[in-house]
Amino acid sequence: MSMTDAIGRIQEIRSTIDALAGTSATSAASAPAASSASLGGDTGFAAALSAVSGSTAAPGGASNEALMASVEKYVGLPYVWGGNDPAVGLDCSSFVQNVFKDLGHSLPRVTWDQMNSGTKVDSLAQAQAGDLLFTHDGGHVSIYLGDGKVVDAPQPGKTIQVRDAWETDANITTIRRILPTETAAVQGASSPSTAAAITDMVASARAMQASLMGAAQ
């Protein structure tokens, strides 16, 4: 197989992966031929590969690691009622607003507006890391971190800290999910047959890439 034929085959594989992952074939077709050989210039391919490899990345690049990195920036700051300056202190809703701004999501300033953002989660048992827990009829908000842990700006005299959750379904007003649960690639790879097909094509593309690199040396 000539190098031209091999690159063409790689492009076909990547286009098929895009289709299985539910991404736009247009973006794959517009990628430069040179980047096709590297297998690194297409977000659809990268998303499919992440789905197969079990990446925790969420749409927009958010992940559990990114969530915790943002939270850690504010841990230890004092609670200040109405505060919206990290150099001075934050209240509960401002803390949440700042964390999600770091993750690329714009939220309203106050809890009563935030509790209409995103999508509703029916119970704490269904909550995932990053979900917002609203209590006191919407007067307070905390960020669920999973494993029975939350983080919040609690009250005057206290600082932003990770703590054990006292929130329960009985005292939670609503749970809102801002961060999407899955990427389109994960949804596309949810069936075993689709995931296996993507895995096989990734392996084939990698083998072809190795062959091309060897021939170029």
N, C-alpha and C positions, 0 to 999 in steps of 0.2 A: 504494500500500500504506500503510495506517495505521500509526502508531507501534506500536500494540498488536500488529498482525499481524506487523510487522517483528521485534519482540522475541520473539514466539512462534516465528518462523522461525529466529532466532538460537539459541533454546533447542533446536530440533530439530537444527540443525547440530551444536551442542555435544554433544548426546546421541549422535548418530551417531559423532562423533569418539571419544567415550568408549568406545563399543562396539568400534570398530576398534582402539583402543589397548589393549583388554583391561581397562579399568578399570570400576569399579562405576557403573552408571547411577543408582543410588540417590543417591550424593553429588551428582550433577548435578541431579537432580530436587529436592533439598532446598535448593539455592542460592537466595538471594533474587532476585526478579525484577529488582530494581534493579541487581544485580551482573551480570546477564545482558547488559545493554546495554554494559557496560564490557569484557566478555570476559576479565576478570581474576580472577574469584572462584572458579575451579574448578580443582582440581589435575589432573584428567584432561585438561582442555583444555590447560593449561600443559605437561603431560608430552608430549602429542601434538605441540604446537608445538615443543618442545625437540627431539623426535625428528626432525622435518622439518628443523629448522634446523641439525642436527648438533651439538647441545650435548654436552659431555663429562660432563654431570652424571650422577652415579650415584645409586642409591636412597639416601634419607636425606640428600640434599644433598651427598654427598661428590663430589669431582672431583679431577682431577690438580692443579688449583690449590689446593684445600683440603688435599690431601695434602702438597704442598710447603710450604704455609704452616705446617702443624703441624710438619713436620720441621725447618723453619728455626728454630722456637722453641727447639729443643734442640741445634742444631749449636754446637759449641764447649764444651759441658758436659763435665766430666771423667768418665771411666769410674770408677765406684766399685762394687766387688764387693758385691752385695746391696743396692746403693743404690736408693732409691725416692723420693728427694726432689730435684726439679729445682733447688732452691736449693743443693744440695750436690753431687749427681752421681747418675748412673744406671748400671745395668748393662745388658747387651744386651736382656734380656727386659723389664725395666722401661721402657726407652726405647720399645720396641715397644708395650707396654701403654699408655703415656701418649699416644703418637701416635694410636692407634686410639680411645682414650677421647675425644680431641679430635674425632674424626670420628664419634662416636656409637656406637662398637662396644666392647662389654665383652669383654676377653680375660683369661684366667688370668694369674697372676703369673710363672710359671716356664716355661722353654722346653719342657720335657717335657709340660706340659699344653697349651701353645699349639700344639704341633705336631699336636694332635688337633682343633683348631678349624677352622672353615670347610670348604672342599672341596679335594681333592687336585688339583694340577696335574701333569701327567705329565712335562713336561720344561721346561728353561729356555727353549727356543725358543717355548713356549706361554705363558710368564709375561707378566704385564702389571704396570704400575706399581701398587705397593701390595701385591703378593704377598710372602709371607714365605719366605725361604730359610733352611732349617735345615741346619747342618753339624755335624761332630764328634759324630755319633750323637745329635744333638739338644742338644748342649752350647752351641751358639751360634746366634743368629738375626740376620738382617739384613733390611732392607726393600729390595726391588727397585724401582728407579726408572725402568727402561727404558733402552735404548741402552747397555747394558753398564755401567750405574752402579748402585751400591747405597749405602745409608747404614746405619751401625750404631754401637753403642758397643763398641769393639774389645777393649781389654784395659787393665789398670792402667798408668798413665803416659800413656795416650792420651786423646783427646777424641772426642766424636761428630762424625763427618765424612762427607761424601759422597766416595766413592772409586770407582776402577775395580773391577769385580767380579773376584775371583779364584775365585769359585764356578763350578763346572761340574757337568754331570750326573754326572760321575764322583765328585765329593766331596760332593754335596748329599745329605743324608739324606731330605728331603722338601720339597716346595713346597706351601704352603697359601694358598688364596685366601679372604680375609675379605670384601673389597669385592665386591659382585655385579658381574657383567660387564655386564649390560644392565638397563634398566628394562623393565617390561611394555610401555610405550609403544614402546620401540625394537623389542622382539620383535614387537609387533603391526604395526609399520611396516616389517618386514624384507623383505616382498615388494614389488616395484616397483608393482604395482597398488594395494596398500593405501596405500603412501606417497603415490602420485599422488592417490588419493581424498582423503586427509587434506589434502594441499597445496591441492587445488581448494576444499575446504570452508573451509579457513582463509582463502583469498583471498576467497571469497564472504562469509564472516562479517565480514571487515575492511571490504569494500566497503559492506555493509549498515550497519556501525557508522558509517562516514564519512557515509553518507546521513542517518542518524539525527541525528548531531551537527550536520550542516548545516541540517537542518530545525528543530532546537531553537534555532538562533541567530536 
